[in-house]
């Protein structure tokens, strides 16, 4: 059976941020930590060894594959900072156009530093991603 690599852990978020080599990336990580926490309303949790996630949802694919993932998150990686949003949210294009200097994949947006982007637009992306996932995967009781 498939075992997801990225799971919520008990590791300390601040300890992880403090372990980031680049002082600038640490500074950006603290800025993002505050912004993601305030915008999402969820406390930060470590997911796997290097993703700081906020909230969580349980997904089930048509294939039967299922698991848990953070609603949104980020990771201050060596090369770039990865911002994690909902996969499949086709409506985020207009916001990404206003975000600033970035590259993007299916669910990730990559930035060099927080000064390159509009933080108000980032807050809108966070909120939109959470809403998208909560509509797609409503909490099961």
C-alpha positions as CSV (number, residue, x, y, z in Angstrom):
1,X,0.0,0.0,0.0
2,X,1.2,3.5,-0.8
3,X,2.6,5.4,2.1
4,X,2.8,9.2,1.7
5,X,6.2,10.8,2.3
6,X,4.9,14.1,3.6
7,X,3.1,13.7,6.9
8,X,2.5,16.1,9.7
9,X,5.2,15.7,12.4
10,X,5.8,16.9,15.9
11,X,9.0,18.8,14.9
12,X,9.4,22.3,16.1
13,X,8.7,25.0,13.4
14,X,11.0,27.6,14.9
15,X,13.8,25.1,15.3
16,X,13.5,24.3,11.6
17,X,13.5,27.9,10.6
18,X,16.6,28.5,12.8
19,X,18.3,25.6,10.9
20,X,18.0,27.4,7.6
21,X,21.5,28.4,6.5
22,X,20.8,31.7,4.8
23,X,20.0,34.6,7.2
24,X,17.9,36.2,4.4
25,X,15.9,33.0,3.9
26,X,15.4,32.8,7.7
27,X,14.1,36.4,7.8
28,X,11.7,35.7,4.9
29,X,10.6,32.5,6.6
30,X,9.6,34.4,9.7
31,X,7.7,37.0,7.6
32,X,5.9,34.2,5.8
33,X,5.2,32.3,9.0
34,X,3.4,35.3,10.4
35,X,1.5,36.1,7.1
36,X,0.4,32.4,6.6
37,X,-0.7,32.0,10.2
38,X,-2.7,35.3,10.3
39,X,-4.3,34.7,6.9
40,X,-5.1,31.1,7.3
41,X,-6.1,31.2,11.0
42,X,-4.3,27.9,11.5
43,X,-1.1,27.3,13.6
44,X,2.0,26.2,11.8
45,X,3.0,22.5,11.8
46,X,5.9,20.7,10.2
47,X,5.0,18.4,7.3
48,X,7.9,16.1,6.5
49,X,11.3,17.4,7.2
50,X,11.0,20.8,5.5
51,X,7.4,22.0,4.8
52,X,5.7,24.4,7.2
53,X,1.9,23.7,6.7
54,X,-1.2,25.4,7.9
55,X,-4.5,23.5,8.4
56,X,-5.0,20.1,6.8
57,X,-7.5,18.2,4.7
58,X,-8.1,14.6,3.8
59,X,-8.2,13.8,0.1
60,X,-9.4,10.8,-1.8
61,X,-8.6,10.4,-5.5
62,X,-10.6,8.5,-8.1
63,X,-7.9,5.8,-8.0
64,X,-8.6,5.2,-4.3
65,X,-5.4,6.8,-3.2
66,X,-6.0,9.0,-0.2
67,X,-4.1,10.9,2.5
68,X,-3.7,14.1,4.4
69,X,-2.0,17.3,3.3
70,X,-1.7,20.9,4.6
71,X,-4.2,23.4,3.1
72,X,-1.4,25.8,2.4
73,X,2.3,26.0,3.3
74,X,5.8,27.1,2.4
75,X,9.4,25.9,2.6
76,X,12.5,28.0,2.7
77,X,14.6,25.8,0.4
78,X,18.2,26.5,-0.6
79,X,17.5,27.6,-4.2
80,X,14.1,29.2,-3.8
81,X,11.2,29.6,-1.4
82,X,8.4,27.2,-2.3
83,X,4.8,28.3,-1.6
84,X,2.3,25.5,-1.5
85,X,-1.3,26.0,-2.7
86,X,-4.2,23.8,-3.9
87,X,-3.5,21.6,-6.9
88,X,-6.1,22.0,-9.6
89,X,-7.2,25.5,-8.7
90,X,-7.5,27.0,-12.2
91,X,-8.8,30.3,-11.0
92,X,-5.6,31.4,-9.4
93,X,-4.1,32.7,-12.7
94,X,-5.2,36.3,-12.4
95,X,-3.7,36.5,-8.9
96,X,-0.4,35.0,-10.0
97,X,-0.2,37.6,-12.7
98,X,-0.3,40.3,-10.0
99,X,2.0,38.4,-7.5
100,X,5.3,39.6,-8.8
101,X,8.5,37.8,-9.7
102,X,7.9,34.0,-9.4
103,X,7.7,30.7,-11.3
104,X,5.1,28.1,-10.8
105,X,4.2,24.5,-11.1
106,X,1.0,22.5,-10.5
107,X,0.6,23.4,-6.8
108,X,3.9,25.3,-6.0
109,X,4.9,28.8,-6.6
110,X,8.6,29.6,-6.3
111,X,10.0,32.9,-5.2
112,X,13.6,34.1,-4.5
113,X,12.6,36.5,-1.7
114,X,9.5,38.1,-0.2
115,X,10.5,41.6,-1.6
116,X,9.9,40.2,-5.1
117,X,6.2,39.7,-4.5
118,X,3.1,41.6,-3.4
119,X,2.2,40.3,0.1
120,X,-1.4,41.4,-0.2
121,X,-1.8,39.2,-3.3
122,X,-0.1,36.4,-1.5
123,X,-2.7,36.7,1.3
124,X,-5.4,36.5,-1.4
125,X,-3.8,33.3,-2.8
126,X,-3.7,31.7,0.6
127,X,-7.4,32.5,1.3
128,X,-8.4,31.3,-2.2
129,X,-6.5,28.1,-1.9
130,X,-8.0,27.2,1.5
131,X,-11.5,28.0,0.2
132,X,-11.0,25.9,-2.9
133,X,-9.8,22.9,-0.9
134,X,-12.5,23.2,1.7
135,X,-15.1,23.2,-1.1
136,X,-13.5,20.3,-2.9
137,X,-12.9,18.2,0.2
138,X,-15.6,19.2,2.8
139,X,-14.8,17.9,6.3
140,X,-16.3,14.5,6.7
141,X,-18.1,13.8,10.0
